[in-house]
Amino acid sequence: MTTTTHLLRARRFLPLFVTQLLGAFNDNLFKNAMVLFVVFNVYNSEKAEAHFSGMATALFIIPFVALSALSGQLADMRDKARIIRIVKTCEIGIMTVGATGLLLAWKGFHVEGLAIPLMLLALFAMGVHSTFFGPIKYAILPQHLHADEVLAGTGLVEAGTYMAILAGTIVAGYISAPAAAVTVIVTALIGFFAGRSVPPAPPEQPNEPLALPLLRPFLARPRNVVRALGLVPVVVADQVVSLYRLVHSTTRHPRVFLAISAISFFWAVGAILFVQFPPLAKNVLGCSKEVASLFLVIFSVGIAIGSVSINRLLKGTVSARYAPICVVGTALFVVGFHFVCAAWPVPEQRGLLNLTAFITAPLAVPLIGTLLGIAITGGMFIVPLYAFLTTVVEKCEAARTIAANNIVNSGAMLAGSLLAMGLTAAGMRIVDQLLLTGILCLFSAWLGWLLYRAEVAHLGAQETHTFDEMAG
């Protein structure tokens, strides 16, 4: 029996695997079903559609920026299984709100005044849900698995995440709004019961107080909490302090700093592309929502292919030696994608092209090829950089290092989403924004080259962080 087969039958791994898979599926099903429905059924303006797509992306990302410091601490200092149960319970309520918004929009009842705000509220809450669950799904593995099982377990979690993203994206493009509303609630319920079966995972270090330094005087005297005015700004300031301390403590080392910077810059470019895909498919290519969903599927498949390819190329060695050339390849494919989109013929028939009509179009093959190239080279670029974050730091600090990476990544993706919205509002055509993303990729190539230089200079060394100051 292989290690993989053994793990998939073990209670110490299977419930976690199922829980994280269903969570990723639900995130992508709801987000894509919402965006595709609104873009293709509510708005009829490229500017409005791009604005909504960008706003949805930004709302989902904001919690990662604001709460990743707290989520990383909780993952290291509290029972991870208990956090999972709390998070999955909240998901049921969140998806009920989101499903209500989808159904109201489908019925045409107060679409812009009620339905869309409900959907966006649920999307934001799912961002909070994912922020707290993200560090746990990797940090819990060393507690439940044997040393020789951790690599296989991590690979299964990563593969399951991509499978779930792919499945959620595909399903969102083909089912109706009512079907999507029912599916997200059912998925949340199944995830709740799976999460209850995850074995306990108590903290492996002393139970420290959470990093709320500015709020601690109020917590020491409960009456002051009631009397205090402006407590919300104090909490916000606390989180800003915690975010700064976490990111500063993590990124003060060359390899970690450069790896996080390169990953973040790349995902800023990725965020711009994701914002552009639905309105690009509808307004530039004249295609249906199934084709827009296909673009997202191709992107996910390409990243998975790139992840496997670079692992084989590096033969298991964590190295950034191929990072610069990979992201230069990404830039070239983005430019190619731009020219194919610009040359795409305006369809003579009325209505949007369905999937069959798109695939048989003369420029479909080069369009799909360039998009797949973007994703494959992107996957080859980022996977070794993620590996730096778990191999050059001490194991007890891995979750907070990942959390720090999530903070910077999310901030970069938020910036990318806002940039896409701003460029569209300024009148730049979506197809022309593709050229800008190609140029931005070159900056990621420069960061990748700096990382490789730092890798050579610090070969064999392990980074040591000082997280104790966060509790002070």
Sequence and secondary structure as in RCSB ss.txt:
>XXXX:A:sequence
MTTTTHLLRARRFLPLFVTQLLGAFNDNLFKNAMVLFVVFNVYNSEKAEAHFSGMATALFIIPFVALSALSGQLA
DMRDKARIIRIVKTCEIGIMTVGATGLLLAWKGFHVEGLAIPLMLLALFAMGVHSTFFGPIKYAILPQHLHADEV
LAGTGLVEAGTYMAILAGTIVAGYISAPAAAVTVIVTALIGFFAGRSVPPAPPEQPNEPLALPLLRPFLARPRNV
VRALGLVPVVVADQVVSLYRLVHSTTRHPRVFLAISAISFFWAVGAILFVQFPPLAKNVLGCSKEVASLFLVIFS
VGIAIGSVSINRLLKGTVSARYAPICVVGTALFVVGFHFVCAAWPVPEQRGLLNLTAFITAPLAVPLIGTLLGIA
ITGGMFIVPLYAFLTTVVEKCEAARTIAANNIVNSGAMLAGSLLAMGLTAAGMRIVDQLLLTGILCLFSAWLGWL
LYRAEVAHLGAQETHTFDEMAG
>XXXX:A:secstr
  HHHHHHT TTTHHHHHHHHHHHHHHHHHHHHHHHHHHHHT   HHHHHHHHHHHHHHHHHHHHHHHHHHHHHH
HHS HHHHHHHHHHHHHHHHHHHHHHHHHHHHTSSIIIIIHHHHHHHHHHHHHHHHHHHHHHHHTHHHHS GGGH
HHHHHHHHHHHHHHHHHHHHHHHHS HHHHHHHHHHHHHHHHHHHTTS     SS     S TTTHHHHHSHHHH
HH SSHHHHHHHHHHHHHHHHHHHHHTSHHHHHHHHHHHHHHHHHHHHHHHHHHIIIIIS B HHHHHHHHHHHH
HHHHHHHHHHHHHHTT    TTHHHHHHHHHHHHHHHHHHHHH    SSSS B HHHHHTSTTHHHHHHHHHHHH
HHHHHHHHHHHHHHHHSS GGGHHHHHHHHHHHHHHHHHHHHHHHHHHHHTT  HHHHHHHHHHHHHHHHHHHHH
HHHHHHHTTT       GGGG 
